[in-house]
């Protein structure tokens, strides 16, 4: 857009911050990798139709080396297809990153619990990358599904560089910790927030009222000056018997009720009938600085927004000091009988608002059966098959070498970092679980073409196919570790 504006093809004000330009994944019916509605937003300022703005921007976007194709849809939406990396580059990237493929670079300094629930040593390669800014506190009720979801969200957020602290209303059941590998930093209600609170604010109380200013010597305060229109004995601020210019002694204020500011903080106003409260002072005329700001109506409360303590922040993006209370639909039964892997999958695979199937009546026994209809079995079996392909290739005398091998499985592998980003943003480990099913199904359909058949000799194509299969196995192992589920070598 800046290049089009500099060339005189578009007369708009280009924002300095690139984040002001909306870019998101295409919705239903869209195409490409990303879509933007920037043409619709600047059409009024450019005095052009949105479709015309899109036609101006399209060739400038297509000229970028990172963009392979630009399509215009609807009234002026721009759909962008990125120039994806070659199959060899993608497979090599996954092989170099290993289980940390899709993670942000760096190290948070926090360790990921291993399969036994203990913290892995730093040199084990299981520590996660870092982002120096965000830190999130997650507080959950003492319920088994909420704890499992929070534990997986912790792992995913850490992979995206966010420091996480998980607290729970009470100490989790010992069986949940032993069987499901739940890790909670501290039981009990958490502090009001991780951020430093403002002085004078206590958790659950209103702000402390400011003390009244002390009048300067020989200069009466405006709030204590005599007001005309009040008879003796009324609620006027002046008292009979005082000379002009003297100050009337202020009446003692009533003690405020605990937790509520007193309504008498507002000064009395003129033009009130005898025996009644003072009427509100009229608003000052524009430009008139002789009067103070209009006082609130007596008896009313100050409606200025106050910081609300407590774990109420449910925004999807991590912000420094934010505190969240995710509450997924509780588990309808005890999942411990399913074992760790099946129980965690049964609680994490459905979306948080969907009911998990853990009882026999709901079909929970499916997750412990080795059959094709069990998505957990397909994911773990696909990982085991990948490891078997590597062993069988070694017996045949060849190893994996990345090469250009076009296959639909590449798209699923390339989308994995985006899936992790969205899962962290929306606190949705079910997105990772569903994507692993897609990768597993693609690998199971591809496995039969990896090794030579019959009298066929191993070739460069077989080495490239094996490298692609191993990359898929790496993604499966990394995703299962973020869900707290084992990736078996044999099955």
N, C-alpha and C positions, 0 to 999 in steps of 0.2 A: 504494500500500500504506500510506503514511503517512496519507493521508486516511481510508482505511477503518479504520485503527487509532484515529485521533482520534475518529471517529464511533462507536467501540465495536462495530463490526461484525466486527472481527478483532483478536484478542488475541495479538499477536506483537511481538517486538522488531524494530523497523525499523532496518536498518543505516544508519550515517551516510554511508558511501561508496556512491554509486550503482553503482559498478563491481562491487560484491558481488552484484548481481542479474544472473543470467545472461541475456543476450540474444544471439541468433544468427540467422542466416538459416535459414528453414525447410528441413528435410530432405525426402527423397523422400516424397511423400504429403502434405506439409504445404501450407499456403496462406498468403496474406498476404505482407507484406514482411519481417517479423521474427517470431520465436517465442521464448517464454520458458517455463522450467519452474519459475518461482518458486513457483507454487501447490503443486507437489510437494515443494519444499524446506521450506516453512513449515507444511505440513499437520500434522506431528507436534507442533510447538510450539503451533499453534493448536488442537490436539485436534479437528480436523475432517478430513473426507475431502478429498483433493486437488481433486476435482470441485466440492465445496462452496466451497472457497477460491477456485477459479477463477470461480465464479458470483458471489462477493462482489466480486472485483476487476474483473470485466468491465465493469459500468456506470461505475465510477470511471475506468477507462481510456478508455472510449468518450466520456466527457465532455470529454476533452482535445481542444483544437482541432487539434493535430497528427495525431490519429488519426481515420481515417475509419470503420473497422470493426474489431470485435474478435470473433474466432471461438474457440470452445473445441473442442479435439479431443483424442482419446485419453483418458487417465485424468485430464487436467487441464492440458494444454498450452494456453497463450494465444497465439493467432496474431493479429498486429497488422498492419493495412493502413493505411499512412500516407496522410494527406490530401495527395496530390501537388499540386505547383504546376500552374497552368494551362499550356496549351501556349504561350501568348504569353510568360509569365514565363520558362519554361524556354528557349525559343528566344532570348529577349532576353539571358538570362544567358550562354548559349554565345557569342552574338555579341559581348558585352562582354569576356568572358574570352579569347576567341580560342584559340590553341593551348594556353593554360594552363588551360583548363577542366578541372576535376577535380584541379588542383594545390592544395596548401595555400597560404595567403597569405604573402607575405614574400619574402625573397631569401636564399639560403644563402651568397652570396658566391662560390660556385663557378660555373663556366661549363660549359655543355653542349657537347661537341664537335659541330661542324656536320658536314655531309655529307662534307667532305674530311678529317675527323679533327682539324681545328684548333679551338681554342677560339673561340667566337663572341664578338664584342664585347658589352659590357654593354648598350649602347643598342640592340641588335638585337632585344630581346624574347625571346631564347632562354635567358636565365638563369632558373634555376629557383627556386621558393619555398623558404623556410627554416623550420627548426624549431631553436631554439637549443640543444636538448638532445642528441638522439641523434647518435652518430657511429659508423660501422661500418667495420671493415677486412675486406676480402674477399681471401683468398689462394687462388689456383687453380693447378693444375698447368699446365705448358706444353703445352696441348692445345687445338686450334682451337675445338671446341665449348664447352669450359669457358670460354675467353676471350671468346667471343661472348656467352654467357649472362651472364657477369659484367659485360660492358660494358652490356648492356641492363638488368640489375638495377641497376647504378649509376644509369642514367638514371631508372628508375622510382623508386628510393629518393630521389633528389634531388627529384623532383617532389612527394614527400610530406614534404619538409623534413628529410631525413637526410643528413648529411655522409658521404661515402664515400671510401675509399682502396682501390684495387685493386692487389695485388701478384701476382707470378707467380714460379714456381720458376726460370725462366731468361728470357733476352731473347726475346720472341716473334719468329717468323720475319718478315722484312721484308715478304714478300708478304702475310702475314696483315694487317699494319698498313696496307699500301697499298691492298689490294683490299677488305678487310672493314671497314676503319676502326676496328680495335681500338685502345683507348687503355688503357695500363697505367702506373700512377704510378711503380712501381719494380720492377726484376727482383730475383730472389734471395729467400732466406728472410726473412720479415718478423721484426720484433722479437717478443718473447714475447706482448706485449699492448699495446694503446694506453693502457690505464690505468696509473697509476703503481704499480710493484710495491712490495711491502712491503720494508723494509730487511732486509738479511741473506739475501735470496733471490736466487740466481742462476739463470739459465735452465738447466733440466735437472738441478738439484741439489736435495738435501734441505735442510730448514731447518737453520741453524747451531744446535747445542745451546747452551742457556743456560749460562753459567759458574756453578759452585757458589757459594752465598753464603758470605762470609767470616764465621766465628763471632765474636761479640762478645767483647771482653776479659773474662776471668774468668767466662765463661759457656760451658760446653761445648755443642757442637752436638748435637742429638738424634741425628743420623745417626752421630756418632762416639762416643756413649756406650757403655760396656761392656755387652755382652749376656750374660745368664746362659745356662748350658746348653752351653757350648762348652769342649772340652778344649784344653790347650795344644798348639799346632801345628796346630789346625784353622783354619777360615776365620772365626773369631770376630773381632770388631772390637777386642777388648782384648788386650793382651800381658802376659805375666807379668813381674813386676818393677816394676810401676808402682803407685804409692800410690793409695789411693782418692781420687777427685776429680781425678786427673791425666788428661791426654788422651793416648791412645795415638797414636803417630805414624802417620798414614795411609800405607797401602801405595801405592807409585807405580802409577798407572793405566796400562794398556797403551795404546799409541797407537791411536786409532780407524782403521779401514779407510777408504780414500778413498770418499766418497759415501754411507757408511752410518753411522748413529749407533752408538756402542759399546753393547753389551748390558750392560756393567758399570756403567751409570749407576744402575741400581736398587740401593738399599742392601741388605746382607745381612740376613736375617731370623732370628728365634729358632727354636728347636725343630727344628734340623736335626741329622741324625746325623753323627758324626765323619767327615770326609773328603768329605762331600757338600755341595752348595750349600744355602743357607738356604731354608727352606720359606716360602711366601708368608704374610704376616701376615694373620690373620683380620680380616674387616670389622668396624669399630667398631659398637657398639650404638647404636640411635637416640638422638639427643640427647647422645651422648658426644663432647665436644670435646677430650678430653685427648690423643687420638691423632691423628696426621695421616691424610690420605687413604690408602687402601690402595695400596701400591706395586705396580707391574706385576711379573709373574713374570720372574725372571732369565732372560735370553736372548730375551725377547719384545721386539717393536718397538712403539713408540707408534703407535696407529692413529688418532690425531687427524687429521681431514681437513686436508690441506695444499692450497694453491692450485697447480693444475697448469699450468705454463707451456706455451705452444704454442697453435696455432690449432685449438682443439678445440670452440669454442662454435658450436653449430649451431641455437640456438634461433631460431624464426621471427621474433620481435619484435626490433627493433633496440634495444640497450641501450648506454649510454655505455661506450666502450672495448671493445665486443665484437669478437671476431675469428672469422671464419667460413671454412670450406673447402668450398664447394659442389663436388660432383663428379658432373656429369651423365654419362650414358652417352656414351662417346667416339664421335666421328664415324667411321663405318666406311670412309670414303674421303676423298679430297681434294675439298673443296667449291669450291675457287677457280675451277674451270672454269665454274661456274654464274654467276659475276658476283656483285657485292656484294648486290643486293637479293634475288635468288633464293637465294643461299647463306645469308644471314642468316635468311631465312624458313624455309628447310629445316632449320636448326639450332634455331630458336626456336619454331616452331609445335608440334612434338611436346612432350609433357611431358618433364621432365628424365630420368625413368626409362625413357622410350621411346626406341627406336632411331631416329635421324634417317635419312631417305632422301636420299642425295646421289649415289649411283652410278647409272649407267644401268640396271644389273640390278635395282636396288631401286625404280626409277621416279623417280629424281631429276631426270630431264629434264623432268618434268611442270611444274616450277616456272619454266621458261623458255619455256613454250608459252602462247600467247594463246588459251586455250579456257576454257569455262565450268567444267570440272572442276578448274581450277587456282585454289585459294583466293586466292593472292597476286594473280593477274591480276584476279579479281573485286573485290578491295579497291582496287587501284590504278585499275582501270577505273571503279569507282563514284566515286572522287574526281575523276577526269578528267571524268566526265559531269556532276558537280556544277558544276565550273568552266565547262563548256560551257553548262549551263543559265543561269548568270549572264550569260555573253556573249550568248546568244540573247535573253534577256529585255531586255538593254540595247538590242539591235537593234530590239526591239518597243516600246521606249519606257517600260519600267517597271522598278522595282527591288524588292528584298525589303522587306517590312514585316511584323514579327511579328504574328501574330493567333492566335485560338483555332481550330486545325485539328486535331481529334482524329485520331490515326493510331497504329497499333501501333509505328511507328518511334520515337515519343516515349518509350516504355518503355526501349528500348535506349539512347537518349541519356541518360535519367535515371539508368540503372544504371552509366554509365561511371565516375563518381567512385568508386563502391563497388568496381568491378573494379580500378581502380588501387590502392586501399587494400589489397585482398586480394592482388594481385600483389606489392606491396611487402612485405606481411607474410610471405608464403610464398615469396618469392624466385622467383616463377613468371611470367616474361614470356609463357609460352604462354597464360595467361589473357587477356592483352591481345590477343594474336593471334587467338584464337578469338572474342573479343567483336567485334573489327573485322570479322570475316567476317559476324557477325549484322547489324551495322550496314550493311555493304555490300549484303547481300542485301535488307534492307528498303528501302534507297534505290533499288536497281535496280528493285524492284517498284513504287516510288512515282513514279519519274521521269516516267512517261508522263502523269501528271495535273497536272504543274506548269505547263506552258505552255499558252496558249490553242490551240484546234484550229480549223482552217478559218477561218470568218468571225467567230469568237468574239472579243470585245473583252477586253483585260486588265481584271480586276476585283480587288477586295480579297481575294477567295479565292485568286486566282493569286499575289498578292503574299505572302500568308501561306504558301502552299505553297512558294514559292521560298525564303522565309526558313527554313522547316523543312528543305528540301534543303540549303541552305547551312550550317545547323547540323550536319547529318549529315556534310557534307564537312569541316567544321572538326574534328569528332571523329576522322574518319579520318586527317586530316593530323597531328593531335596524337598519335594512337596510333602511327602509322608512324614518327614522329620518335623516340618512346621506344624503338622497336625498332631504330632506326638504318637505316631503310629510306626511300627517297625517295617523295614523293607527287607524281606527275607532273601537270602542268596539261593536257597533251595525250597521248592514247594511241590 
